Amino acid sequence: METTKKHFLSDIGVMLGRSMRHITRSMDTIITVCITPIAMMLLFVYVLGGAIQAGTDNYVNYLLPGILLMAIASGIAYTAFRLFMDMQSGIFERFHSMPIARSAVLWGHVLTSLVSNAISVIVIILVALIMGFRSSAGIVSWLAVAGILALVTLALTWIAVIPGLTAKSIDGASAFSYPLIFLPFISSAFVPTDSMPTVVRAFAENQPVTSIVDAIRALLSNQPVGSEIWIALAWCLGILIVAYLLAMLVYKRKAL
Protein backbone atom coordinates (compact mmCIF):
# COMPACT_ATOMS: atom_id res chain seq x y z
CA MET A 1 0.00 0.00 0.00
CA GLU A 2 2.79 2.40 0.96
CA THR A 3 4.71 1.58 -2.24
CA THR A 4 1.59 2.20 -4.35
CA LYS A 5 1.03 5.54 -2.63
CA LYS A 6 4.66 6.50 -3.19
CA HIS A 7 4.40 5.65 -6.89
CA PHE A 8 1.15 7.60 -7.16
CA LEU A 9 2.71 10.73 -5.63
CA SER A 10 5.76 10.29 -7.85
CA ASP A 11 3.53 10.03 -10.93
CA ILE A 12 1.68 13.19 -9.91
CA GLY A 13 5.03 14.95 -9.49
CA VAL A 14 6.06 13.98 -13.01
CA MET A 15 2.75 15.16 -14.49
CA LEU A 16 2.90 18.38 -12.48
CA GLY A 17 6.42 19.05 -13.78
CA ARG A 18 5.24 18.45 -17.34
CA SER A 19 2.32 20.86 -17.01
CA MET A 20 4.39 23.49 -15.21
CA ARG A 21 6.91 23.48 -18.05
CA HIS A 22 4.07 24.50 -20.38
CA ILE A 23 3.29 27.39 -18.02
CA THR A 24 6.89 28.58 -17.71
CA ARG A 25 7.30 28.48 -21.49
CA SER A 26 4.12 30.50 -21.95
CA MET A 27 3.99 33.07 -19.14
CA ASP A 28 1.56 35.10 -21.24
CA THR A 29 -1.21 32.87 -19.88
CA ILE A 30 -0.63 34.20 -16.36
CA ILE A 31 -0.29 37.75 -17.71
CA THR A 32 -3.57 37.38 -19.61
CA VAL A 33 -5.34 36.04 -16.52
CA CYS A 34 -4.13 39.04 -14.48
CA ILE A 35 -4.90 41.78 -17.01
CA THR A 36 -8.71 41.66 -16.98
CA PRO A 37 -9.15 41.55 -13.17
CA ILE A 38 -6.57 44.32 -12.73
CA ALA A 39 -8.32 46.41 -15.41
CA MET A 40 -11.65 45.83 -13.62
CA MET A 41 -10.09 46.87 -10.33
CA LEU A 42 -8.69 50.06 -11.88
CA LEU A 43 -12.05 50.83 -13.51
CA PHE A 44 -14.13 50.32 -10.37
CA VAL A 45 -11.74 52.10 -8.01
CA TYR A 46 -10.74 55.12 -10.11
CA VAL A 47 -13.75 55.57 -12.41
CA LEU A 48 -16.81 54.13 -10.68
CA GLY A 49 -15.66 53.99 -7.07
CA GLY A 50 -16.86 57.48 -6.20
CA ALA A 51 -20.40 56.67 -7.30
CA ILE A 52 -20.64 53.36 -5.42
CA GLN A 53 -21.82 53.40 -1.82
CA ALA A 54 -20.01 50.43 -0.28
CA GLY A 55 -19.93 51.74 3.28
CA THR A 56 -16.15 52.18 3.31
CA ASP A 57 -13.70 54.95 2.49
CA ASN A 58 -11.21 52.49 0.99
CA TYR A 59 -13.12 50.88 -1.88
CA VAL A 60 -10.15 48.79 -3.06
CA ASN A 61 -10.31 46.93 0.28
CA TYR A 62 -13.97 46.16 -0.38
CA LEU A 63 -13.36 45.21 -4.01
CA LEU A 64 -10.29 42.98 -3.79
CA PRO A 65 -11.91 39.67 -2.70
CA GLY A 66 -14.27 39.68 -5.69
CA ILE A 67 -11.44 40.57 -8.07
CA LEU A 68 -9.42 37.61 -6.80
CA LEU A 69 -12.34 35.26 -7.46
CA MET A 70 -12.70 36.67 -10.98
CA ALA A 71 -9.01 36.02 -11.62
CA ILE A 72 -9.31 32.41 -10.46
CA ALA A 73 -12.43 31.85 -12.58
CA SER A 74 -10.53 33.21 -15.58
CA GLY A 75 -7.40 31.18 -14.84
CA ILE A 76 -9.09 27.79 -14.64
CA ALA A 77 -10.23 28.15 -18.27
CA TYR A 78 -6.63 27.41 -19.26
CA THR A 79 -6.87 24.06 -17.48
CA ALA A 80 -9.80 23.10 -19.72
CA PHE A 81 -7.87 24.38 -22.75
CA ARG A 82 -4.72 22.38 -21.93
CA LEU A 83 -6.73 19.23 -21.21
CA PHE A 84 -8.60 19.62 -24.49
CA MET A 85 -5.32 19.96 -26.38
CA ASP A 86 -3.94 16.85 -24.66
CA MET A 87 -7.08 14.91 -25.58
CA GLN A 88 -6.81 16.00 -29.21
CA SER A 89 -3.10 15.21 -29.48
CA GLY A 90 -3.56 11.63 -28.30
CA ILE A 91 -1.05 12.03 -25.46
CA PHE A 92 -3.56 10.52 -23.01
CA GLU A 93 -3.50 7.21 -24.87
CA ARG A 94 0.29 7.25 -24.67
CA PHE A 95 0.18 7.90 -20.93
CA HIS A 96 -2.34 5.09 -20.44
CA SER A 97 0.06 2.65 -22.06
CA MET A 98 2.74 3.58 -19.53
CA PRO A 99 3.04 2.24 -15.94
CA ILE A 100 1.66 5.37 -14.27
CA ALA A 101 -1.49 6.03 -12.28
CA ARG A 102 -4.18 7.18 -14.70
CA SER A 103 -5.58 9.85 -12.39
CA ALA A 104 -2.08 11.34 -12.02
CA VAL A 105 -2.53 12.96 -15.45
CA LEU A 106 -5.54 14.92 -14.23
CA TRP A 107 -3.94 15.78 -10.90
CA GLY A 108 -0.96 17.20 -12.76
CA HIS A 109 -3.24 19.67 -14.57
CA VAL A 110 -5.20 20.47 -11.39
CA LEU A 111 -2.12 21.21 -9.28
CA THR A 112 -0.65 23.29 -12.10
CA SER A 113 -3.84 25.35 -12.00
CA LEU A 114 -3.39 25.77 -8.25
CA VAL A 115 0.19 27.04 -8.67
CA SER A 116 -0.49 29.34 -11.64
CA ASN A 117 -3.58 30.85 -10.01
CA ALA A 118 -1.62 31.43 -6.80
CA ILE A 119 0.91 33.43 -8.82
CA SER A 120 -1.92 35.46 -10.40
CA VAL A 121 -3.46 36.14 -6.98
CA ILE A 122 -0.13 37.37 -5.60
CA VAL A 123 0.37 39.69 -8.59
CA ILE A 124 -3.13 41.17 -8.17
CA ILE A 125 -2.62 41.70 -4.43
CA LEU A 126 0.66 43.53 -5.15
CA VAL A 127 -1.16 45.80 -7.63
CA ALA A 128 -3.91 46.36 -5.04
CA LEU A 129 -1.27 47.40 -2.49
CA ILE A 130 0.02 50.01 -4.94
CA MET A 131 -3.58 51.22 -5.35
CA GLY A 132 -4.01 51.65 -1.61
CA PHE A 133 -5.13 48.26 -0.32
CA ARG A 134 -4.33 47.84 3.35
CA SER A 135 -5.06 44.97 5.70
CA SER A 136 -4.89 44.70 9.48
CA ALA A 137 -5.17 40.90 9.31
CA GLY A 138 -2.69 38.72 11.15
CA ILE A 139 -0.85 35.69 9.84
CA VAL A 140 -3.66 33.30 10.84
CA SER A 141 -6.25 35.33 8.93
CA TRP A 142 -4.01 35.49 5.87
CA LEU A 143 -3.51 31.74 6.01
CA ALA A 144 -7.29 31.31 6.25
CA VAL A 145 -7.72 33.51 3.17
CA ALA A 146 -5.08 31.47 1.32
CA GLY A 147 -6.87 28.27 2.31
CA ILE A 148 -10.25 29.52 1.07
CA LEU A 149 -8.77 30.69 -2.24
CA ALA A 150 -6.99 27.33 -2.66
CA LEU A 151 -10.30 25.50 -2.09
CA VAL A 152 -12.05 27.77 -4.58
CA THR A 153 -9.30 27.11 -7.13
CA LEU A 154 -9.48 23.35 -6.66
CA ALA A 155 -13.29 23.32 -6.86
CA LEU A 156 -13.41 25.42 -10.04
CA THR A 157 -10.49 23.54 -11.61
CA TRP A 158 -12.25 20.20 -11.22
CA ILE A 159 -15.26 21.81 -12.89
CA ALA A 160 -12.91 22.88 -15.70
CA VAL A 161 -11.69 19.31 -16.12
CA ILE A 162 -15.15 18.20 -17.30
CA PRO A 163 -15.41 20.44 -20.41
CA GLY A 164 -11.70 19.91 -21.00
CA LEU A 165 -12.39 16.20 -21.42
CA THR A 166 -15.74 16.42 -23.23
CA ALA A 167 -15.61 19.55 -25.43
CA LYS A 168 -15.69 19.22 -29.21
CA SER A 169 -13.81 22.48 -29.86
CA ILE A 170 -11.34 24.84 -28.19
CA ASP A 171 -14.05 27.46 -27.75
CA GLY A 172 -16.31 24.90 -26.12
CA ALA A 173 -13.57 23.88 -23.71
CA SER A 174 -13.15 27.38 -22.28
CA ALA A 175 -16.61 28.94 -22.76
CA PHE A 176 -17.90 27.42 -19.52
CA SER A 177 -15.79 29.90 -17.54
CA TYR A 178 -17.72 32.98 -18.73
CA PRO A 179 -20.63 32.56 -16.28
CA LEU A 180 -18.14 31.91 -13.48
CA ILE A 181 -16.21 35.09 -14.29
CA PHE A 182 -19.36 37.23 -14.25
CA LEU A 183 -21.01 35.58 -11.22
CA PRO A 184 -19.26 38.02 -8.83
CA PHE A 185 -21.21 40.87 -10.45
CA ILE A 186 -24.42 39.40 -8.99
CA SER A 187 -23.03 39.17 -5.47
CA SER A 188 -21.66 41.39 -2.72
CA ALA A 189 -18.30 41.58 -4.53
CA PHE A 190 -18.79 45.10 -5.94
CA VAL A 191 -21.75 46.56 -4.04
CA PRO A 192 -23.65 45.59 -0.89
CA THR A 193 -26.62 43.34 -1.67
CA ASP A 194 -28.92 45.77 0.23
CA SER A 195 -28.93 48.05 -2.82
CA MET A 196 -30.18 45.34 -5.21
CA PRO A 197 -33.78 44.69 -6.34
CA THR A 198 -35.55 42.01 -4.28
CA VAL A 199 -35.24 39.12 -6.75
CA VAL A 200 -31.60 39.89 -7.59
CA ARG A 201 -30.81 40.35 -3.92
CA ALA A 202 -32.32 36.97 -3.05
CA PHE A 203 -30.13 35.29 -5.65
CA ALA A 204 -27.02 37.28 -4.68
CA GLU A 205 -27.31 36.45 -0.98
CA ASN A 206 -27.78 32.73 -1.60
CA GLN A 207 -25.07 32.01 -4.15
CA PRO A 208 -21.54 30.87 -3.21
CA VAL A 209 -19.62 33.97 -4.31
CA THR A 210 -21.27 36.22 -1.74
CA SER A 211 -20.44 34.02 1.25
CA ILE A 212 -16.87 33.46 0.00
CA VAL A 213 -16.31 37.17 -0.68
CA ASP A 214 -17.81 38.21 2.68
CA ALA A 215 -15.66 35.69 4.55
CA ILE A 216 -12.45 36.82 2.82
CA ARG A 217 -13.34 40.49 3.29
CA ALA A 218 -13.94 40.00 7.01
CA LEU A 219 -10.68 38.09 7.42
CA LEU A 220 -8.64 40.72 5.58
CA SER A 221 -10.17 43.54 7.63
CA ASN A 222 -9.66 41.60 10.87
CA GLN A 223 -13.39 41.63 11.58
CA PRO A 224 -15.51 38.84 13.12
CA VAL A 225 -16.28 36.34 10.39
CA GLY A 226 -19.35 34.76 11.95
CA SER A 227 -21.13 32.01 10.07
CA GLU A 228 -20.00 33.24 6.65
CA ILE A 229 -16.76 31.30 6.73
CA TRP A 230 -18.57 28.02 7.42
CA ILE A 231 -21.05 28.69 4.63
CA ALA A 232 -18.16 29.53 2.31
CA LEU A 233 -16.29 26.35 3.25
CA ALA A 234 -19.45 24.27 2.80
CA TRP A 235 -19.94 25.71 -0.72
CA CYS A 236 -16.30 25.13 -1.65
CA LEU A 237 -16.14 21.58 -0.33
CA GLY A 238 -19.54 20.67 -1.77
CA ILE A 239 -18.65 21.94 -5.24
CA LEU A 240 -15.19 20.34 -5.02
CA ILE A 241 -16.52 16.90 -4.12
CA VAL A 242 -19.28 16.88 -6.74
CA ALA A 243 -16.98 18.26 -9.48
CA TYR A 244 -14.23 15.77 -8.62
CA LEU A 245 -16.58 12.78 -8.74
CA LEU A 246 -18.12 13.90 -12.04
CA ALA A 247 -14.71 14.63 -13.57
CA MET A 248 -13.34 11.22 -12.56
CA LEU A 249 -16.47 9.52 -13.93
CA VAL A 250 -16.05 11.30 -17.29
CA TYR A 251 -12.33 10.52 -17.31
CA LYS A 252 -12.87 6.82 -16.64
CA ARG A 253 -15.36 6.64 -19.52
CA LYS A 254 -12.93 8.40 -21.82
CA ALA A 255 -10.15 6.06 -20.76
CA LEU A 256 -12.10 2.90 -21.65
Secondary structure, 3 states (H helix, E strand, C coil): CHHHHHHHHHHHHHHHHHHHHHHHHCCHHHHHHHHHHHHHHHHHHHHHHHHCCCCCCCHHHHHHHHHHHHHHHHHCHHHHHHHHHHHHHCHHHHHHCCCCCCHHHHHHHHHHHHHHHHHHHHHHHHHHHHHCCCCCCCHHHHHHHHHHHHHHHHHHHHHHHHHHHHCCCHHHHHHCHHHHHHHHHHCCCCCCHHHCCHHHHHHHHCCHHHHHHHHHHHHHCCCCCCCHHHHHHHHHHHHHHHHHHHHHHHHHHHHC
